[in-house]
Amino acid sequence: MPRQPNLLFLYSDEQRWDTLACTGNRRIAMPNLDRLASRSTLVEQTYVTQPVCTPSRASLLTGLWPHQCAMETNNLILDEAHACLPEMLEPGVWATAHHGKWHLGDEIFAQHGFDEWIATEDTYHDFCRPHRDIRSYSSYDRFLRAHGCRPAPRQISGREPWVADRFFRDQIHAMPEELCRPQFLANSARRFIREHRQQPWALYVNFLEPHMPFHSCRDRQYDPDVVPLPLHNAMQAPAADHTRRAQLTAAGYRATGYDDDGPFVDEASWRQLIARYWGMCSLVDDAVGRILAQLEEAGLMDDTIIVFTSDHGDLMGSHGLLGKGHQYEESARVPLLVKLPGQSAAQRVEGPFSHIDLVPSLLEALGQPLPEHLPGRSRLDLLRQGGRCQDDVFIEWNGAGRASDRPLPAWAAEVAGDEQAIRASLGQDIRSLVSADGWKYNHSSVGEHELFDLSQDPGELCNRIADPAQQERIAVYRRRLAAWQVATGDHHQPVSA
């Protein structure tokens, strides 16, 4: 009887879809992922379920929409009732492990069907269940201390001293390469593969990079003067008919920038940031290469399903914005490579594809039955043969009730509308549809709707929502969104059909 396949699920944090050569970027050094792409299926137009960390990760692990597993914003705890993929596997067959950032609560504690747990983040202790020992330290913390490192002295007002006795991200991102987090994760993954080569396994490895803060030991790898700005929409601030939330955020970056970079007022300031971001991407690529090399050394390359993706993208200057949290392509779209056992040639899947279909696709590839509660469906045939997705993709944003009551910043004066309208925009829900024929419709709970023709306007600069010629199209999309809400039990500001 043939052995069950392994699963190597590699995912980064905040990586744009266009950071690989196979997706059009031949200037950034990503040789290992490019090599993987040469014998994988590239899913060209992949969307997350919600463009922010915790909700997206919940979908990647459970196969549920954020609103179905109550993971609609960051720093929530995934309920034990919502099974992750390892819990859906036949018991006793696969050795399972999660290495790296988790961000679904109880950060450094093994859970949800993972036998081995290698944690790297020590500053999520406020997001644990009461029975957890929140003074515990991660595997990476112990590694750093064993190599003579100590947390930088700091005081945190109103907190006990042990809270400050942690390696915070500013210090971690300044570590030399031999001690950096991606190399630590590469070593732990290589060790796991060696130890479990005689049995099937499922290993998830999550790199926090290239997530902010945008610094690493590769800060000088790329010359900012030759790093290109994003195509189509670099520094193009959201127009007055885009969401006020996007307008306000872009005005903030023009006024204050990010971290110690100063205001983002010219091309040079954005290029400096993009160059460092690229360095972090290359750092992840190097770690991925070392893990894949161990697969080869163990003779397991042809017995392993390999996935590479990210939990969301980063605007990185597109629309004059940084980070995630918007429905724009650069935020909601991510790379996705899937190599199936025995695959040796590159293939492509065109058309919009959703992360919601990853869990069922992987379960089928692993020879496992699909639980009835999963809203997605297996796309294994497409992943095997290539082709084109012909279905709508849905993306959600759950912001209701989260608008701050703090005074609005000074740059709010640049945004049209009164304070109430701006606050409503900050706290809105959005339900988006990306159609197979190349349109995106964003339905806002406060009426800030958007319609973009992605084929003609890939930079999403021209909102066609008021175009008389598009009103029938909008009505169709509203009906489809309403039907999706009913089918998935989404009761947030129901879209009126």
Secondary structure per residue as TSV (DSSP state, phi and psi in degrees):
chain	resnum	aa	ss	phi	psi
A	1	M	-	360.0	128.5
A	2	P	-	-64.8	148.0
A	3	R	-	-67.7	146.9
A	4	Q	-	-67.1	144.8
A	5	P	-	-70.3	156.2
A	6	N	E	-87.0	164.9
A	7	L	E	-128.5	119.7
A	8	L	E	-112.1	107.4
A	9	F	E	-108.7	105.4
A	10	L	E	-103.3	124.8
A	11	Y	E	-141.2	136.6
A	12	S	E	-97.3	-179.1
A	13	D	S	-124.4	117.7
A	14	E	S	75.9	39.4
A	15	Q	-	-103.3	122.4
A	16	R	-	-62.2	151.8
A	17	W	T	-66.5	-25.0
A	18	D	T	-100.0	36.4
A	19	T	S	-102.7	6.4
A	20	L	S	-115.0	154.2
A	21	A	G	-61.9	-38.1
A	22	C	G	-69.3	-14.4
A	23	T	G	-107.7	13.8
A	24	G	T	111.3	-5.1
A	25	N	-	-104.4	99.7
A	26	R	-	-100.7	8.8
A	27	R	S	-96.8	-25.1
A	28	I	S	-88.2	138.7
A	29	A	-	-82.9	103.1
A	30	M	-	-133.1	56.3
A	31	P	H	-62.8	-34.1
A	32	N	H	-74.5	-43.3
A	33	L	H	-69.8	-32.5
A	34	D	H	-64.1	-40.1
A	35	R	H	-65.6	-41.2
A	36	L	H	-61.7	-41.2
A	37	A	H	-61.8	-29.8
A	38	S	T	-68.6	-11.6
A	39	R	T	-135.2	29.4
A	40	S	S	-129.5	173.2
A	41	T	E	-95.1	119.5
A	42	L	E	-89.2	120.2
A	43	V	E	-95.4	100.0
A	44	E	E	-64.5	-35.9
A	45	Q	E	-124.9	70.5
A	46	T	E	-97.2	134.1
A	47	Y	E	-118.9	144.0
A	48	V	-	-78.7	168.1
A	49	T	S	-80.1	-30.0
A	50	Q	S	-155.5	128.4
A	51	P	S	-81.3	62.3
A	52	V	S	-158.2	158.0
A	53	C	H	-55.9	-69.4
A	54	T	H	-58.1	-50.9
A	55	P	H	-59.0	-42.1
A	56	S	H	-65.1	-43.1
A	57	R	H	-63.6	-38.1
A	58	A	H	-59.4	-42.0
A	59	S	H	-66.7	-41.5
A	60	L	H	-60.8	-34.2
A	61	L	H	-90.3	-35.8
A	62	T	H	-101.5	-21.7
A	63	G	-	76.5	15.7
A	64	L	-	-109.7	154.2
A	65	W	-	-69.3	150.5
A	66	P	T	-51.9	-40.0
A	67	H	T	-71.6	-18.5
A	68	Q	T	-82.6	-27.4
A	69	C	T	-110.7	15.1
A	70	A	T	56.5	39.3
A	71	M	-	-121.6	69.8
A	72	E	-	-101.6	-1.5
A	73	T	S	-150.4	178.4
A	74	N	S	-73.7	157.7
A	75	N	S	64.2	39.3
A	76	L	-	-104.5	165.0
A	77	I	-	-105.6	122.4
A	78	L	-	-69.5	119.7
A	79	D	-	-62.9	142.8
A	80	E	T	-63.5	-18.1
A	81	A	T	-71.4	-19.2
A	82	H	S	-96.4	105.9
A	83	A	-	-71.3	141.7
A	84	C	-	-93.5	166.4
A	85	L	G	-51.9	-43.9
A	86	P	G	-58.2	-28.8
A	87	E	G	-76.3	-11.4
A	88	M	G	-95.3	-3.6
A	89	L	S	-85.0	156.0
A	90	E	-	-58.7	125.2
A	91	P	T	-60.4	144.0
A	92	G	T	80.6	0.9
A	93	V	T	-97.4	-50.5
A	94	W	-	-99.7	136.3
A	95	A	E	-79.7	135.6
A	96	T	E	-125.6	146.9
A	97	A	E	-153.8	146.3
A	98	H	E	-124.4	124.1
A	99	H	E	-119.3	129.1
A	100	G	E	111.3	-159.3
A	101	K	-	-66.7	142.1
A	102	W	-	-115.6	-60.3
A	103	H	-	64.1	28.7
A	104	L	S	-124.1	28.0
A	105	G	S	89.7	154.8
A	106	D	S	50.8	50.6
A	107	E	T	-51.4	-43.2
A	108	I	T	-104.0	14.6
A	109	F	S	-115.5	132.9
A	110	A	-	-59.5	140.7
A	111	Q	-	-166.7	172.9
A	112	H	T	50.0	43.8
A	113	G	T	84.8	2.6
A	114	F	-	-90.5	120.7
A	115	D	S	-72.6	-42.4
A	116	E	E	-110.7	141.3
A	117	W	E	-136.2	111.9
A	118	I	E	-114.0	103.8
A	119	A	-	-95.2	153.2
A	120	T	-	-127.5	-8.6
A	121	E	-	-112.6	124.2
A	122	D	-	-111.9	10.2
A	123	T	S	-113.8	19.5
A	124	Y	-	-107.0	24.7
A	125	H	T	-66.2	-18.6
A	126	D	T	-74.9	-8.9
A	127	F	S	-117.7	56.4
A	128	C	S	-129.5	155.6
A	129	R	-	-69.1	155.9
A	130	P	T	-59.0	-28.9
A	131	H	T	-80.0	-6.0
A	132	R	S	-79.2	146.3
A	133	D	-	-85.9	93.4
A	134	I	T	-73.3	-4.9
A	135	R	T	-85.9	1.1
A	136	S	-	-69.2	162.1
A	137	Y	-	-119.3	154.1
A	138	S	-	-76.5	167.3
A	139	S	H	-61.1	-38.9
A	140	Y	H	-68.3	-37.5
A	141	D	H	-58.9	-46.4
A	142	R	H	-64.6	-36.6
A	143	F	H	-61.7	-47.6
A	144	L	H	-63.0	-43.7
A	145	R	H	-64.5	-36.5
A	146	A	H	-65.2	-22.4
A	147	H	T	-100.7	22.3
A	148	G	T	84.4	6.0
A	149	C	-	-86.1	149.9
A	150	R	-	-135.1	146.3
A	151	P	-	-57.0	141.5
A	152	A	-	-64.4	138.4
A	153	P	-	-61.0	135.2
A	154	R	-	-161.9	156.9
A	155	Q	-	-119.6	138.9
A	156	I	-	-118.1	112.8
A	157	S	T	-56.6	130.9
A	158	G	T	78.4	5.2
A	159	R	S	-117.7	154.6
A	160	E	-	-66.7	154.0
A	161	P	H	-56.9	-32.6
A	162	W	H	-64.1	-25.2
A	163	V	H	-63.5	-35.8
A	164	A	H	-81.1	-13.8
A	165	D	S	-83.4	59.8
A	166	R	S	-137.2	157.2
A	167	F	-	-86.8	106.6
A	168	F	-	-84.9	165.4
A	169	R	H	-63.2	-32.8
A	170	D	H	-60.6	-38.2
A	171	Q	H	-75.9	-40.6
A	172	I	H	-61.3	-42.8
A	173	H	T	-71.0	-10.7
A	174	A	T	-97.0	2.8
A	175	M	S	-66.3	147.3
A	176	P	-	-65.0	161.2
A	177	E	G	-58.6	-37.6
A	178	E	G	-68.0	-18.2
A	179	L	G	-111.1	2.1
A	180	C	S	-71.0	159.1
A	181	R	H	-60.7	-45.3
A	182	P	H	-59.7	-38.2
A	183	Q	H	-69.1	-37.4
A	184	F	H	-59.2	-44.7
A	185	L	H	-68.6	-36.7
A	186	A	H	-61.0	-43.2
A	187	N	H	-64.7	-43.1
A	188	S	H	-66.8	-38.9
A	189	A	H	-67.0	-41.7
A	190	R	H	-60.6	-43.3
A	191	R	H	-61.9	-43.3
A	192	F	H	-61.2	-43.7
A	193	I	H	-63.3	-43.1
A	194	R	H	-61.3	-44.4
A	195	E	H	-70.5	-24.1
A	196	H	T	-116.8	23.2
A	197	R	T	-66.9	-18.3
A	198	Q	T	-91.0	-2.2
A	199	Q	S	-139.7	158.1
A	200	P	-	-64.1	148.8
A	201	W	E	-147.4	159.5
A	202	A	E	-130.3	113.9
A	203	L	E	-120.7	121.1
A	204	Y	E	-103.7	128.7
A	205	V	E	-125.7	119.1
A	206	N	E	-116.0	123.0
A	207	F	-	-93.8	129.7
A	208	L	-	-67.9	-33.2
A	209	E	T	-63.5	147.8
A	210	P	T	-91.3	34.0
A	211	H	S	-61.7	150.9
A	212	M	S	-57.4	151.3
A	213	P	S	-74.9	140.6
A	214	F	-	-83.7	66.4
A	215	H	-	-141.3	149.7
A	216	S	-	-165.5	179.8
A	217	C	T	-68.3	-6.1
A	218	R	T	-104.6	23.0
A	219	D	T	-58.3	-27.8
A	220	R	T	-103.7	10.0
A	221	Q	S	-66.4	-33.2
A	222	Y	S	-118.4	139.2
A	223	D	-	-80.6	115.6
A	224	P	T	-56.7	-27.7
A	225	D	T	-68.4	-21.0
A	226	V	T	-113.3	-0.7
A	227	V	-	-73.8	126.5
A	228	P	-	-77.4	152.4
A	229	L	-	-79.4	161.5
A	230	P	-	-57.6	145.3
A	231	L	T	-68.5	153.4
A	232	H	T	75.8	-41.8
A	233	N	T	-141.2	22.2
A	234	A	B	-60.3	126.9
A	235	M	T	61.5	14.2
A	236	Q	-	-86.7	96.0
A	237	A	-	-58.4	144.3
A	238	P	-	-54.1	134.6
A	239	A	-	-70.7	170.4
A	240	A	T	-63.9	-19.9
A	241	D	T	-98.7	10.6
A	242	H	S	-90.5	175.9
A	243	T	-	-63.4	143.6
A	244	R	H	-62.1	-31.4
A	245	R	H	-59.2	-44.9
A	246	A	H	-66.9	-40.4
A	247	Q	H	-62.1	-44.8
A	248	L	H	-64.9	-41.6
A	249	T	H	-64.9	-42.7
A	250	A	H	-63.7	-39.9
A	251	A	H	-62.0	-35.5
A	252	G	H	-64.5	-40.5
A	253	Y	H	-68.1	-34.2
A	254	R	H	-66.3	-33.0
A	255	A	H	-84.2	-40.2
A	256	T	H	-126.3	-14.1
A	257	G	-	70.7	-149.2
A	258	Y	S	-137.2	133.3
A	259	D	T	57.1	-123.8
A	260	D	T	-103.0	18.4
A	261	D	S	-82.0	-18.5
A	262	G	-	80.4	174.2
A	263	P	-	-58.6	141.8
A	264	F	-	-90.8	87.6
A	265	V	-	-114.0	-7.3
A	266	D	S	-149.6	174.3
A	267	E	H	-62.0	-37.7
A	268	A	H	-60.7	-40.2
A	269	S	H	-66.8	-38.2
A	270	W	H	-70.9	-39.2
A	271	R	H	-62.3	-38.8
A	272	Q	H	-58.1	-44.5
A	273	L	H	-69.1	-44.6
A	274	I	H	-62.4	-39.3
A	275	A	H	-60.0	-43.1
A	276	R	H	-68.3	-37.4
A	277	Y	H	-61.2	-44.1
A	278	W	H	-59.7	-40.6
A	279	G	H	-59.3	-39.9
A	280	M	H	-67.4	-37.9
A	281	C	H	-61.7	-43.1
A	282	S	H	-66.8	-32.0
A	283	L	H	-63.8	-43.1
A	284	V	H	-62.4	-43.6
A	285	D	H	-58.7	-40.3
A	286	D	H	-63.0	-42.5
A	287	A	H	-65.3	-41.2
A	288	V	H	-59.7	-41.9
A	289	G	H	-59.9	-39.3
A	290	R	H	-68.7	-36.4
A	291	I	H	-67.4	-44.6
A	292	L	H	-64.6	-34.4
A	293	A	H	-63.3	-36.8
A	294	Q	H	-67.0	-37.3
A	295	L	H	-57.9	-45.9
A	296	E	H	-61.9	-46.5
A	297	E	H	-61.2	-34.0
A	298	A	T	-82.8	-3.8
A	299	G	T	70.4	28.2
A	300	L	-	-111.5	4.2
A	301	M	G	-59.0	-41.2
A	302	D	G	-83.7	-3.3
A	303	D	G	-107.2	9.5
A	304	T	E	-126.7	133.0
A	305	I	E	-81.5	125.2
A	306	I	E	-116.9	128.9
A	307	V	E	-122.1	136.3
A	308	F	E	-129.6	126.5
A	309	T	E	-156.0	-168.8
A	310	S	E	-142.7	163.3
A	311	D	S	-83.0	-17.7
A	312	H	-	-177.1	172.0
A	313	G	-	-95.7	-157.9
A	314	D	-	-148.7	133.1
A	315	L	-	-67.8	-37.0
A	316	M	T	44.7	48.9
A	317	G	T	101.6	-19.5
A	318	S	B	-64.5	131.9
A	319	H	T	61.0	18.8
A	320	G	T	67.6	23.5
A	321	L	-	-117.6	163.6
A	322	L	-	-133.8	150.5
A	323	G	S	83.8	-152.0
A	324	K	S	-122.6	-155.2
A	325	G	-	85.4	9.1
A	326	H	S	-126.1	159.5
A	327	Q	S	-83.2	-1.2
A	328	Y	S	-58.5	153.1
A	329	E	H	-53.2	-44.8
A	330	E	H	-64.9	-21.2
A	331	S	H	-94.6	-41.0
A	332	A	H	-94.8	-8.2
A	333	R	E	-110.2	141.2
A	334	V	E	-138.2	162.2
A	335	P	-	-71.5	149.9
A	336	L	E	-148.4	116.3
A	337	L	E	-117.0	134.7
A	338	V	E	-131.6	118.6
A	339	K	E	-108.3	119.6
A	340	L	-	-90.4	157.3
A	341	P	T	-53.7	130.9
A	342	G	T	82.9	-8.6
A	343	Q	-	-69.8	134.8
A	344	S	-	-130.4	-3.6
A	345	A	S	-126.5	152.0
A	346	A	-	-75.3	142.1
A	347	Q	E	-137.7	163.9
A	348	R	E	-130.3	142.3
A	349	V	E	-114.6	120.4
A	350	E	E	-98.4	167.8
A	351	G	E	84.0	163.2
A	352	P	E	-67.1	133.2
A	353	F	E	-132.0	140.1
A	354	S	E	-109.8	142.4
A	355	H	G	-55.3	-23.4
A	356	I	G	-61.3	-21.0
A	357	D	G	-91.9	-0.5
A	358	L	H	-70.1	-48.1
A	359	V	H	-58.5	-50.6
A	360	P	H	-62.3	-35.2
A	361	S	H	-64.3	-42.3
A	362	L	H	-70.6	-38.0
A	363	L	H	-61.1	-43.3
A	364	E	H	-64.8	-40.9
A	365	A	H	-63.0	-28.9
A	366	L	T	-86.8	1.6
A	367	G	T	76.2	25.9
A	368	Q	-	-106.9	148.9
A	369	P	-	-68.6	152.9
A	370	L	-	-93.2	121.4
A	371	P	-	-60.2	142.9
A	372	E	T	-67.3	-21.3
A	373	H	T	-78.7	-9.5
A	374	L	-	-73.9	128.9
A	375	P	S	-79.4	-22.1
A	376	G	S	-83.7	178.8
A	377	R	-	-135.5	157.8
A	378	S	-	-68.8	134.4
A	379	R	-	-113.9	29.1
A	380	L	H	-61.0	-37.6
A	381	D	H	-60.9	-42.0
A	382	L	H	-63.9	-42.1
A	383	L	H	-65.9	-30.8
A	384	R	H	-77.3	-39.7
A	385	Q	H	-109.6	-13.3
A	386	G	-	76.4	175.9
A	387	G	E	139.1	-152.6
A	388	R	E	-135.2	132.1
A	389	C	-	-76.2	135.6
A	390	Q	-	-117.6	16.9
A	391	D	S	-113.6	159.6
A	392	D	-	-69.4	151.7
A	393	V	E	-116.2	143.0
A	394	F	E	-117.1	143.6
A	395	I	E	-134.5	138.0
A	396	E	E	-117.6	155.1
A	397	W	E	-134.3	123.4
A	398	N	E	-112.2	94.1
A	399	G	-	-116.1	-1.8
A	400	A	T	-58.6	132.1
A	401	G	T	80.0	2.7
A	402	R	-	-105.5	6.0
A	403	A	-	-69.6	130.4
A	404	S	-	-70.8	147.8
A	405	D	-	-95.8	9.0
A	406	R	S	-69.8	157.4
A	407	P	-	-56.4	141.3
A	408	L	-	-68.1	147.5
A	409	P	-	-68.2	164.2
A	410	A	G	-59.9	-33.7
A	411	W	G	-74.2	-2.6
A	412	A	G	-63.1	-19.9
A	413	A	G	-64.3	-19.9
A	414	E	G	-77.2	-12.3
A	415	V	S	-101.7	131.0
A	416	A	S	-67.4	146.7
A	417	G	S	108.9	159.6
A	418	D	-	-82.2	176.4
A	419	E	H	-59.9	-39.2
A	420	Q	H	-62.0	-41.4
A	421	A	H	-66.6	-39.6
A	422	I	H	-67.0	-43.8
A	423	R	H	-64.2	-38.5
A	424	A	H	-61.7	-39.8
A	425	S	H	-64.6	-39.8
A	426	L	H	-63.6	-29.8
A	427	G	T	-107.5	22.4
A	428	Q	-	-82.4	157.9
A	429	D	E	-95.9	147.9
A	430	I	E	-133.3	137.7
A	431	R	E	-122.4	122.5
A	432	S	E	-114.1	148.2
A	433	L	E	-126.8	128.3
A	434	V	E	-110.5	118.7
A	435	S	-	-90.3	157.8
A	436	A	T	-64.8	-22.3
A	437	D	T	-95.3	15.3
A	438	G	S	93.5	28.0
A	439	W	E	-118.4	153.3
A	440	K	E	-126.6	127.5
A	441	Y	E	-118.3	122.3
A	442	N	E	-107.5	115.0
A	443	H	E	-99.4	117.2
A	444	S	E	-99.1	139.4
A	445	S	T	-70.3	-13.1
A	446	V	T	-113.9	15.6
A	447	G	S	86.1	7.9
A	448	E	-	-89.6	61.6
A	449	H	-	-74.0	153.4
A	450	E	E	-138.5	147.2
A	451	L	E	-137.7	122.2
A	452	F	E	-124.1	137.3
A	453	D	E	-92.2	94.1
A	454	L	T	-64.4	-29.0
A	455	S	T	-71.9	-34.9
A	456	Q	T	-99.5	-19.3
A	457	D	-	-136.1	66.8
A	458	P	T	-64.1	-19.7
A	459	G	T	-84.1	-1.4
A	460	E	-	51.1	54.8
A	461	L	-	-98.8	-28.4
A	462	C	-	-111.3	107.0
A	463	N	-	-79.7	117.2
A	464	R	-	-95.8	16.9
A	465	I	T	-62.3	-29.4
A	466	A	T	-97.8	4.6
A	467	D	-	-70.3	117.9
A	468	P	G	-56.4	-31.5
A	469	A	G	-71.3	-12.3
A	470	Q	G	-107.5	4.9
A	471	Q	H	-67.2	-36.2
A	472	E	H	-66.0	-40.8
A	473	R	H	-59.9	-45.7
A	474	I	H	-60.7	-41.4
A	475	A	H	-61.6	-39.8
A	476	V	H	-63.4	-45.7
A	477	Y	H	-65.0	-37.3
A	478	R	H	-61.9	-40.8
A	479	R	H	-64.7	-40.7
A	480	R	H	-66.3	-41.0
A	481	L	H	-62.8	-43.2
A	482	A	H	-61.1	-40.7
A	483	A	H	-66.7	-39.7
A	484	W	H	-63.1	-41.3
A	485	Q	H	-60.9	-43.6
A	486	V	H	-62.9	-45.3
A	487	A	H	-65.7	-29.9
A	488	T	H	-105.8	3.9
A	489	G	T	70.6	33.1
A	490	D	-	-90.4	109.9
A	491	H	-	-103.9	11.0
A	492	H	S	-76.5	115.5
A	493	Q	S	38.0	69.9
A	494	P	-	-50.6	136.1
A	495	V	-	-74.5	124.1
A	496	S	-	-77.4	125.3
A	497	A	-	-79.3	360.0
